Amino acid sequence: MKKHFFKISSKPYLFLSLIFSTSVFAQVTDSIPSSTNDEVISVDEVVVTAGRKSENINKIPSSVTVISQKQIQEQMEFTRDLSQILGNLVPGLSVSSNKSINAGQTLRGRTILVLIDGIPQSTPLMNGSRDIRTIDPSVIERIEVIKGATSIYGNGSGGGIINYITKKSFNKNPISGQTSAGITANPYNGNGTLGYRFSQFLSGNIKKFSYMVGGSIEYTGLERDGKGLVLGQTDGTSNSYQNNIYTKLNYQINDKSAVSLMYNFYNSTQHANYISQNGVFGVTPTIGVRAEDPGEHTGTPHNHNLIVRYNNNELFGKTQFDASFYLTSFQSMNRYVTYTPSWYGPGQTKINSNKKGLRFNFNTPFSIGNLPGEVTYGLDLLTDQTFQDLVDGRVYIPKMNMTSFAPYAQLKLDLFQDLVFKGGVRYENDQVKVKDFTTLATGPNGEGVIDVQGGKFPYKSTTFNAGLRYSKYDIFNPFVSFTQGFSINELGRVVRSATESTLTNLNTKPILTNNYEAGFSSRYKMFNFTAAYFVSTSKDGVNLVDNGNGVIRPQRAPERTYGFELTLDATISRAFKAGATYAYVEGKSENSDGSKKYLNGARISPPKTTAYVRFSPSNKLNLALNWVLTGNRDRFDVNAKGVYLTSEAPVTSVNLFNLSGNYQINNNWGVTIGVDNLFNATYYTVASQYSANAANYVRGVGTTGTFMVNYKF
């Protein structure tokens, strides 16, 4: 075992957070295509706890996708990449780029706030695009994806949230455990592609105390395309190590109250034996050639999360109470570059984010005459320090210190027996402090350096939400909703690109997003069907655009995104299940002259279709075939130089199949097998196609087989 497997940062920041509890407006797909061997999940059985109050899905007026633990396990039979798992399962979410970053993986064309048990993992002050891959999927009990602007969650959720709910012990025995070990490889072009994975978890219950502890080690071998060529290494995952350490402890004080602690450490870094050799965009791929990478290991050197939570089901009367304190420490190491228009000379940057917060949440039921209802209310306090510097010590983005004070209240009222109204308000009072700093030189001898005066930037906003859902009939269960989102998005990019001597002259206004949605769910005999249509607007949105010289700048302009999502599941028989989804999203911004322009590929993904067929002839054997199809998108012309600007190149269809299966030998032993890219397709990923950049013009991974052995006791 190599020493770096469990090397934790020398600055052991710990963190604590609340298990995220608030009322949210959400309509969940009743079961998720590309899922597992679960029976179709009844909406009456699913409880959403990504909101501030646990609720049955058929009472929530908006779109939510809940991915169960078995669905995650089925996906893990052929991939452990959370960005791929989510791209396969969530309508409206862009597919994975097959890289270590999730840049361009938007939800309904907007940014996502990623959470672990309610703790924010995203770094909205400076987006490092590594927030989706911040935890190992083996410690996740389920994933809740709430779509559309969700103001109740605070900064960064213009497109919605992804909340990873971690596992807890359900075992009544003092100790039980699960051990998994296996290998991965390319069966057609195997040279250097061998990888491995090992995980161990223990859990149990001793009187009032329960626990789950464990960890995982994984190595991803060299990645090759369908023709056997080594993939380009820009932000790649070849020869990378992923490590995760997990602990959850719970003490049941009495029947009404409990205290719990969760700690998770994750890192994922690439130890490359290859570097990129650029091809020609649109003609030949960028490939990997044997050489030593001159920079430090890229990826996520560390991500620490710790939650301490207290909950009481009857604090006073029937009022429920949750309190949590959290601390986080996250670091993202970008790739080493020999040249960039952003600064002079070679270099390598890293983004650092440290958060701590305190959350209080109350829920009080009441009745007005014969109308039952409840109100959820509380307060979020947060400090967030984010900065970006170079490995050699130069400051790229100075420390941005944000403090946030945000009270909120949510009302739920049963107007009639089957008609639910929800409405809420959140007051966001944030302030970001930036000290005076000097920008990096853009030429020799300090050329281009600007002394910038910092300042204090207040962000205050009141956001609202409201929705109705009528749930009397299974065959037609409609909803309508209006929600608002608040984001201080990529302030760091504005700061580091300063061309004036004072930041107060720059446009640093927050992004306020309005999300309008209507949809319904339907259950009839063997079929489950859902449909939703949405429109999302912002008067002063942010789109990252190419200035014509390869430098990406934030552009503020009015924006409108819109689209629809459809899902269909069918339980054909006890042994056969099948389903499909379709998602379409489009978006435009408005120029100063009133004309409209399409948003680029980094924001808007092409149409996506998924489908699955599952065969379970017995309780011991399960097989599943999954299909993901991304369509075409061609919205832009070449510029005067005859080339596409960054993120504006056309995208053609990508068609991929995955196969997974598991067999339970006996009560203790089981095996799983999976094949990613079943037919060894040679293709360019969606992100590589729209990039219009030779360094990112990288093919997707060829066929990868996985074999695992599992032991339970």
Residue pairs with C-beta under 8 A, 6 or more apart in sequence:
1 217
2 241
4 241
4 269
4 271
5 217
5 241
5 243
6 243
6 245
7 267
8 265
8 267
8 302
8 304
9 301
9 302
9 304
9 329
9 331
11 329
12 304
13 304
13 327
13 328
13 329
13 354
14 263
14 304
14 306
14 327
14 329
15 119
15 263
15 304
15 305
15 306
15 307
15 326
15 327
15 328
15 329
15 355
15 356
16 261
16 306
16 307
16 308
16 309
16 324
16 325
16 326
16 327
16 356
17 116
17 117
17 118
17 119
17 305
17 306
17 307
17 309
17 324
17 325
17 326
17 328
17 357
17 359
18 117
18 118
18 119
18 307
18 309
18 322
18 323
18 324
18 325
18 326
18 359
18 361
19 49
19 117
19 118
19 260
19 307
19 309
19 311
19 322
19 324
20 49
20 50
20 51
20 52
20 115
20 117
20 118
20 153
20 163
21 49
21 51
21 52
21 53
21 54
21 118
21 322
21 361
21 363
21 376
22 51
22 52
22 53
22 152
22 153
22 361
22 376
22 378
22 408
22 410
23 51
23 52
23 53
23 55
23 152
23 376
23 410
23 412
23 422
23 424
24 48
24 50
24 51
24 52
24 60
24 62
24 64
24 146
24 150
24 152
25 60
25 61
25 62
25 422
25 465
25 467
25 479
25 481
25 483
26 48
26 51
26 57
26 60
26 61
26 62
26 63
26 64
26 146
26 147
27 57
27 60
27 61
27 62
27 63
27 64
27 469
27 479
27 519
27 521
27 530
27 532
28 43
28 46
28 48
28 57
28 60
28 63
28 64
28 65
28 66
29 63
29 64
29 65
29 66
29 91
29 521
29 530
29 567
30 40
30 41
30 42
30 43
30 57
30 521
30 523
30 528
30 530
30 569
31 38
31 40
31 41
31 528
31 569
31 579
32 65
32 66
32 67
32 68
32 71
32 89
32 90
32 567
33 89
33 567
33 569
33 579
33 580
33 581
33 610
33 611
33 612
34 71
34 74
34 75
34 88
34 89
34 610
34 611
34 612
34 624
34 626
34 628
35 67
35 68
35 70
35 71
35 74
35 89
35 579
35 612
35 614
36 68
36 70
36 71
36 73
36 74
36 614
36 622
36 624
37 70
37 74
37 614
37 616
37 622
37 624
38 68
38 70
38 71
39 571
40 528
40 569
40 571
40 577
41 66
41 68
43 56
43 57
43 58
43 521
44 56
44 58
46 56
46 57
46 66
47 54
47 55
47 56
47 57
48 54
48 55
48 56
48 57
48 60
48 64
48 66
48 144
49 144
49 165
50 64
50 115
50 118
50 144
50 146
50 161
50 163
50 165
51 60
51 146
51 152
52 152
52 361
52 363
52 376
52 378
52 408
52 410
53 363
53 374
53 376
53 410
53 412
57 64
57 66
58 469
58 471
58 477
58 521
59 412
59 420
59 469
59 471
60 422
60 469
60 479
61 420
61 422
61 467
61 468
61 469
61 479
61 480
61 481
62 146
62 147
62 148
62 467
62 479
62 481
62 483
62 517
63 92
63 146
63 147
63 148
63 517
63 519
63 532
63 534
63 565
64 144
64 145
64 146
64 147
65 89
65 90
65 91
65 144
65 145
65 147
66 142
66 143
66 144
66 145
67 85
67 86
67 89
67 90
67 142
67 143
67 144
67 145
68 142
69 140
69 141
69 142
69 167
71 89
72 85
72 137
72 140
72 142
72 143
74 622
74 624
74 660
74 662
75 84
75 85
75 88
75 89
75 137
75 660
76 85
76 137
76 138
76 674
77 660
77 661
77 662
77 672
77 673
77 674
77 706
77 708
78 658
78 659
78 660
78 674
78 675
78 676
78 704
78 706
79 85
79 658
79 674
79 676
79 706
80 136
80 137
80 138
80 197
80 218
80 242
81 96
81 98
81 133
81 237
82 132
82 133
82 135
82 137
83 96
83 97
83 102
83 105
83 132
83 133
84 95
84 96
84 98
85 137
86 93
86 96
86 105
86 132
86 143
86 145
86 162
87 93
87 94
87 95
87 96
87 105
87 628
88 95
88 610
88 626
88 628
88 658
89 610
90 107
90 145
91 565
91 566
91 567
91 581
91 582
91 583
91 608
91 610
92 107
92 108
92 147
92 563
92 565
92 583
92 585
93 105
93 106
93 107
93 112
93 145
94 104
94 105
94 106
94 107
94 605
94 608
94 686
95 105
95 605
95 608
95 628
95 630
95 654
95 685
95 686
96 102
96 105
96 685
97 103
97 104
97 105
97 685
97 686
97 687
97 688
98 237
98 685
98 698
98 700
98 701
99 234
99 235
99 236
99 237
99 687
100 130
100 133
100 235
100 236
100 237
100 240
100 268
100 270
100 298
100 299
100 300
101 128
101 129
101 130
101 235
102 129
102 130
102 131
102 132
102 133
103 129
103 602
103 687
104 601
104 602
104 603
104 605
104 647
104 686
104 687
104 690
105 112
105 132
106 112
106 159
106 602
106 603
106 604
106 605
107 145
107 147
107 159
107 160
107 162
108 147
108 148
108 159
108 160
108 534
108 536
108 561
108 563
108 585
109 159
109 536
109 561
109 563
109 585
109 586
109 587
109 599
109 603
109 604
109 605
110 149
110 158
110 159
110 160
110 485
110 513
110 536
110 561
110 603
111 122
111 124
111 127
111 156
111 157
111 158
111 159
111 487
111 489
112 122
112 131
112 132
112 156
112 157
112 159
112 160
112 161
112 162
113 120
113 122
113 124
113 150
113 153
113 154
113 155
113 156
113 157
113 160
113 161
113 162
114 120
114 121
114 122
114 131
114 132
114 134
114 161
114 162
114 163
114 164
115 121
115 153
115 161
115 162
115 163
115 164
116 134
116 135
116 163
116 164
116 166
116 264
116 305
117 163
117 164
117 165
117 166
117 262
117 305
117 307
118 163
118 307
118 324
118 359
119 305
119 307
119 326
119 328
119 355
120 154
120 155
120 156
120 328
120 355
121 131
121 134
121 303
121 305
121 328
121 330
122 131
122 156
123 131
123 330
123 332
123 351
123 353
123 386
124 155
124 156
124 487
124 488
124 489
124 490
125 353
125 384
125 386
125 400
125 402
125 432
125 488
125 490
125 491
125 492
126 351
126 353
126 386
126 387
126 388
126 397
126 400
126 490
126 491
126 492
126 493
127 489
127 490
127 493
128 332
128 334
128 351
128 353
129 332
130 299
130 300
130 332
132 162
133 268
133 300
134 266
134 300
134 303
134 330
135 164
135 166
135 244
135 264
135 266
135 303
136 199
136 216
136 218
136 242
136 244
136 246
136 266
138 180
138 199
138 201
138 214
138 216
138 244
139 166
139 167
139 214
139 216
139 244
139 246
139 264
140 164
140 165
140 166
140 167
141 165
141 166
141 167
141 168
142 165
143 162
143 163
143 164
143 165
144 161
144 162
144 163
144 165
145 160
145 161
145 162
145 163
146 160
146 161
146 163
147 159
147 160
147 532
147 534
148 159
148 160
148 481
148 483
148 485
148 515
148 517
148 534
148 536
149 157
149 158
149 159
149 160
149 483
149 484
149 485
149 513
149 514
149 515
149 536
150 157
150 160
150 161
150 465
150 483
150 485
151 157
151 424
151 426
151 428
151 463
151 464
151 465
151 483
151 484
151 485
151 486
152 408
152 410
152 424
152 426
152 465
153 161
154 380
154 382
154 404
154 406
154 426
154 428
154 486
155 404
155 428
155 430
155 486
155 487
155 488
156 487
156 488
156 489
157 485
157 486
157 487
158 485
158 487
158 489
158 511
158 513
158 536
158 538
159 485
159 536
166 246
166 248
166 262
166 264
167 212
167 246
167 248
168 210
168 212
168 248
168 250
169 203
169 204
169 205
169 210
169 211
169 212
169 248
169 250
171 203
171 204
171 205
172 205
173 204
173 205
174 204
174 205
174 206
175 202
175 203
175 204
176 202
176 203
176 204
176 712
176 713
177 200
177 201
177 202
177 203
177 712
177 713
178 199
178 200
178 201
178 710
178 711
178 712
178 713
179 199
179 200
179 710
179 711
179 712
180 197
180 198
180 199
180 200
180 708
180 709
180 710
180 711
181 196
181 197
181 198
181 199
181 708
181 709
182 196
182 197
182 672
182 706
182 707
182 708
182 709
183 194
183 195
183 196
183 197
183 706
183 707
184 193
184 194
184 195
184 196
184 197
184 220
184 221
184 704
184 705
184 706
184 707
185 193
185 194
185 195
185 221
185 704
185 705
186 193
186 223
186 224
186 702
186 703
186 704
186 705
187 703
187 705
188 226
188 228
188 680
188 702
188 703
189 224
189 227
189 228
189 702
191 222
192 221
192 222
192 273
193 221
193 222
193 223
193 224
193 704
194 221
195 218
195 219
195 220
195 221
196 218
196 219
197 216
197 217
197 218
197 219
197 708
198 216
198 217
198 218
199 214
199 215
199 216
199 217
200 214
200 215
200 216
201 212
201 213
201 214
201 215
201 246
202 211
202 212
202 213
202 214
203 210
203 211
203 212
203 213
204 210
204 211
208 251
208 252
208 253
209 249
209 250
209 251
209 252
210 249
210 250
210 252
211 247
211 248
211 249
211 250
212 246
212 247
212 248
213 246
213 247
213 248
214 245
214 246
215 243
215 244
215 245
215 246
216 242
216 243
216 244
217 241
217 242
217 243
218 241
218 242
218 243
219 239
219 240
219 241
219 242
220 237
220 238
220 239
220 240
220 241
220 242
221 238
221 239
222 230
222 238
222 239
222 273
222 274
222 288
223 230
223 231
223 236
223 237
223 238
223 701
224 230
224 231
224 701
224 702
225 231
225 285
225 682
225 699
225 700
225 701
225 702
226 677
226 680
226 681
226 682
226 683
226 699
226 702
226 703
227 682
227 702
228 702
229 285
229 287
229 699
230 238
230 274
230 287
230 288
230 289
231 238
231 287
231 288
231 698
231 699
231 701
232 276
232 277
232 278
232 279
232 285
232 286
232 287
232 288
232 695
232 696
232 697
232 698
233 270
233 272
233 274
233 275
233 276
233 288
233 293
234 276
234 286
234 335
234 695
234 696
234 698
235 298
235 335
236 270
236 272
236 288
236 698
237 270
238 270
238 272
238 274
238 288
239 270
239 271
239 272
239 273
239 274
240 268
240 269
240 270
240 271
240 299
241 267
241 268
241 269
241 271
242 266
242 267
242 268
243 265
243 266
243 267
243 268
244 264
244 265
244 266
245 263
245 264
245 265
246 263
246 264
246 265
247 261
247 262
247 263
247 264
248 260
248 261
248 262
248 263
249 260
249 261
249 262
250 258
250 259
250 260
250 261
251 258
251 259
251 260
252 258
253 259
256 312
256 313
256 314
257 310
257 311
257 312
257 313
258 310
258 311
259 308
259 309
259 310
260 307
260 308
260 309
261 306
261 307
261 308
261 309
262 305
262 306
262 307
262 309
263 304
263 305
263 306
263 307
264 303
264 304
264 305
264 306
265 302
265 303
265 304
265 305
266 300
266 302
266 303
267 299
267 300
267 301
267 302
267 303
268 299
268 300
269 297
269 298
269 299
269 300
269 301
269 333
270 297
270 298
270 299
271 297
272 293
272 298
273 290
273 292
274 288
274 289
274 290
274 291
274 293
275 288
275 289
275 291
275 292
275 293
276 286
276 287
276 288
276 289
276 695
277 286
277 287
277 288
277 289
278 286
278 694
278 695
278 697
279 285
279 286
279 287
279 694
279 697
280 694
280 697
281 649
281 691
281 692
281 693
281 694
281 697
282 649
282 697
285 684
285 697
285 698
285 699
286 694
286 695
286 696
286 697
286 698
293 336
294 336
295 335
295 336
295 348
295 391
296 333
296 336
296 348
296 391
297 333
298 333
298 334
298 335
298 336
299 332
299 333
300 330
300 331
300 332
300 333
301 331
301 333
301 350
302 329
302 330
302 331
303 328
303 329
303 330
303 331
304 327
304 328
304 329
304 330
305 326
305 328
306 326
306 327
306 328
307 324
307 326
308 324
308 325
308 326
309 322
309 323
309 324
310 321
310 322
310 323
310 324
311 320
311 321
311 322
311 323
312 320
312 321
313 320
314 320
315 321
315 362
317 364
318 364
318 365
319 362
319 363
319 364
320 362
320 363
320 364
321 360
321 361
321 362
321 363
322 359
322 360
322 361
323 358
323 359
323 360
323 361
324 358
324 359
325 356
325 357
325 358
325 359
326 355
326 356
326 357
326 358
326 359
327 354
327 355
327 356
328 353
328 354
328 355
328 356
329 353
329 354
330 352
330 353
330 354
331 350
331 351
331 352
331 353
332 350
332 351
333 348
333 350
334 348
334 349
334 350
334 351
335 348
336 346
336 347
336 348
337 346
337 347
337 348
338 346
339 346
340 347
341 442
341 549
341 550
341 551
342 440
342 442
342 496
342 551
343 394
343 396
343 440
343 441
343 442
344 440
344 441
344 442
344 443
344 444
344 447
344 448
347 390
347 391
347 392
347 394
348 390
348 391
349 388
349 389
349 390
349 391
349 396
350 388
350 389
350 390
350 391
351 386
351 387
351 388
352 385
352 386
352 387
352 388
352 389
353 384
353 385
353 386
354 384
354 385
354 386
355 382
355 383
355 384
355 385
356 382
356 383
357 380
357 381
357 382
357 383
358 380
358 381
359 378
359 379
359 380
359 381
360 378
360 379
361 376
361 377
361 378
362 376
362 377
362 378
363 374
363 375
363 376
364 374
364 375
364 377
365 372
365 373
365 374
366 372
366 373
366 374
366 375
367 373
368 413
371 413
371 414
371 415
372 413
372 414
373 411
373 412
373 413
373 414
374 411
374 412
375 409
375 410
375 411
375 412
376 409
376 410
376 412
376 424
377 407
377 408
377 409
377 410
378 407
378 408
379 405
379 406
379 407
379 408
380 404
380 405
380 406
380 407
380 408
381 404
381 405
381 406
382 402
382 403
382 404
382 406
383 401
383 402
383 403
383 404
384 401
384 402
384 404
385 399
385 400
385 401
385 402
386 397
386 399
386 400
386 402
386 492
387 395
387 397
387 398
387 399
387 400
387 492
388 396
388 397
388 492
388 496
389 395
389 396
389 397
390 396
394 440
395 437
395 438
395 440
396 440
396 496
397 492
397 495
397 496
398 434
398 435
398 437
398 454
398 495
399 434
399 435
400 432
400 433
400 434
400 491
400 492
400 495
401 432
401 433
401 434
402 430
402 431
402 432
402 433
402 488
403 430
403 431
404 428
404 429
404 430
405 429
405 430
406 426
406 427
406 428
406 429
406 430
407 426
407 427
408 424
408 425
408 426
408 427
409 424
409 425
410 422
410 423
410 424
411 421
411 422
411 423
411 424
412 420
412 421
412 422
413 420
413 421
413 422
414 420
414 421
415 421
417 472
418 470
418 471
418 472
419 468
419 469
419 470
419 471
420 468
420 469
420 470
420 471
421 466
421 467
421 468
422 465
422 466
422 467
422 468
423 464
423 465
423 466
423 467
424 464
424 465
424 466
425 462
425 463
425 464
425 465
426 462
426 463
426 486
427 460
427 461
427 462
428 459
428 460
428 461
428 462
428 463
428 486
429 458
429 459
429 460
430 458
430 459
430 460
430 488
431 456
431 457
431 458
431 459
432 456
432 457
432 459
432 488
432 491
433 454
433 455
433 456
433 457
434 454
434 455
434 457
434 495
434 503
435 454
436 451
436 452
436 453
436 454
437 452
437 454
438 449
438 450
438 451
438 452
439 448
439 449
439 450
439 452
439 496
439 498
440 448
440 449
440 496
441 447
441 448
441 449
442 448
450 498
450 499
450 500
450 501
451 501
452 495
452 498
452 500
452 501
452 502
452 503
453 501
453 502
453 503
453 504
454 503
455 502
455 503
455 504
457 491
457 503
457 508
459 488
459 510
461 486
461 510
461 512
463 484
463 485
463 486
463 512
464 482
464 484
465 481
465 482
465 483
465 484
466 481
466 482
467 479
467 480
467 481
467 482
467 483
468 479
468 480
468 481
469 477
469 478
469 479
470 477
470 478
470 479
471 477
474 522
474 523
474 524
475 522
475 523
475 524
476 520
476 522
477 520
477 521
477 522
478 518
478 519
478 520
479 517
479 518
479 519
479 520
480 517
480 518
481 515
481 516
481 517
481 518
482 514
482 515
482 516
482 517
483 514
483 515
483 517
484 512
484 513
484 514
484 515
485 511
485 512
485 513
485 515
486 510
486 511
486 512
486 513
487 510
487 511
487 513
488 508
488 510
488 511
489 510
489 511
489 542
490 542
490 544
490 554
491 508
493 544
493 554
494 503
494 506
494 507
494 508
494 554
495 503
497 553
497 554
498 506
500 506
507 540
507 556
509 540
509 556
511 538
511 540
511 541
511 542
512 538
512 539
512 540
513 536
513 537
513 538
513 541
514 536
514 537
514 538
515 534
515 535
515 536
516 534
516 535
516 536
517 532
517 533
517 534
517 535
518 532
518 533
519 530
519 531
519 532
519 533
520 530
520 531
521 528
521 529
521 530
522 528
522 529
522 530
523 529
526 570
526 571
526 572
527 568
527 569
527 570
528 567
528 568
528 569
528 570
529 566
529 567
529 568
529 569
530 565
530 566
530 567
531 564
531 565
531 566
531 567
532 564
532 565
533 562
533 563
533 564
534 562
534 563
534 564
535 560
535 561
535 562
536 560
536 561
536 562
537 558
537 559
537 560
537 561
538 558
538 559
539 558
540 556
540 557
540 558
541 556
541 557
541 558
541 559
541 589
542 554
542 555
542 556
543 554
543 555
543 557
543 559
543 589
543 599
543 600
543 603
544 552
544 553
544 554
544 555
544 602
544 647
545 552
545 553
545 555
545 600
545 645
545 646
546 552
546 645
546 646
546 647
546 648
547 553
548 639
548 645
550 646
552 646
555 589
557 589
557 590
557 591
557 592
558 589
558 590
559 587
559 588
559 589
559 590
559 599
560 587
560 588
560 590
561 585
561 586
561 587
561 599
561 603
561 604
562 585
562 586
562 587
563 583
563 584
563 585
563 586
564 583
564 584
565 581
565 582
565 583
565 584
566 581
566 582
566 583
567 579
567 580
567 581
568 579
568 580
568 581
569 577
569 578
569 579
570 577
570 578
570 579
571 577
572 578
574 616
575 615
575 616
575 617
576 613
576 614
576 615
577 612
577 613
577 614
577 616
578 611
578 612
578 613
578 614
579 611
579 612
580 609
580 610
580 611
580 612
581 608
581 609
581 610
581 611
582 607
582 608
582 609
583 607
583 608
584 607
585 604
585 605
586 598
586 604
587 598
587 599
587 603
587 604
588 596
588 597
588 598
588 599
589 596
589 597
589 599
590 596
590 597
591 597
598 604
598 635
598 636
600 636
600 645
600 646
600 647
600 648
600 690
601 633
601 647
601 648
601 649
601 651
601 686
601 687
601 689
601 690
601 691
602 647
602 690
603 647
604 633
605 630
605 633
605 686
606 630
606 631
606 632
606 633
606 651
606 653
606 686
607 630
607 631
607 633
608 628
608 629
608 630
608 631
609 627
609 628
609 629
609 630
609 631
610 626
610 627
610 628
610 629
611 626
611 627
612 624
612 625
612 626
612 627
613 624
613 625
614 622
614 623
614 624
614 625
615 622
615 623
615 624
616 622
616 623
619 664
620 663
620 664
620 665
621 661
621 662
621 663
621 664
622 661
622 662
622 663
623 659
623 660
623 661
624 659
624 660
624 661
625 657
625 658
625 659
625 678
626 657
626 658
626 659
626 660
627 655
627 656
627 657
627 658
628 654
628 656
628 658
629 653
629 654
629 655
629 656
630 651
630 653
630 654
630 686
631 653
632 650
632 651
632 652
632 653
633 650
633 651
633 690
634 650
634 651
635 648
635 650
636 644
636 645
636 648
636 649
636 650
638 644
639 645
643 692
644 650
644 692
645 692
646 691
646 692
646 693
647 690
647 691
647 692
648 690
648 692
649 689
649 690
649 691
649 692
650 689
650 690
651 686
651 689
651 690
652 689
654 681
654 683
654 684
654 685
654 686
654 700
655 681
655 683
656 677
656 678
656 681
656 683
656 700
657 677
657 678
657 679
658 674
658 675
658 676
658 677
658 678
659 674
659 675
659 678
660 672
660 673
660 674
660 675
661 672
661 673
661 674
662 670
662 671
662 672
662 673
663 670
663 671
663 672
664 670
665 671
667 712
668 711
668 712
668 713
669 709
669 710
669 711
670 709
670 710
670 712
671 707
671 708
671 709
671 710
672 706
672 707
672 708
672 710
673 705
673 706
673 707
673 708
674 705
674 706
675 703
675 704
675 705
675 706
676 701
676 703
676 704
676 705
676 706
677 700
677 701
677 702
677 703
677 704
678 703
679 703
680 702
680 703
681 700
681 702
682 699
682 702
683 699
683 700
684 697
684 698
684 699
684 700
685 698
685 699
685 700
687 696
688 696
688 697
688 698
688 699
691 697
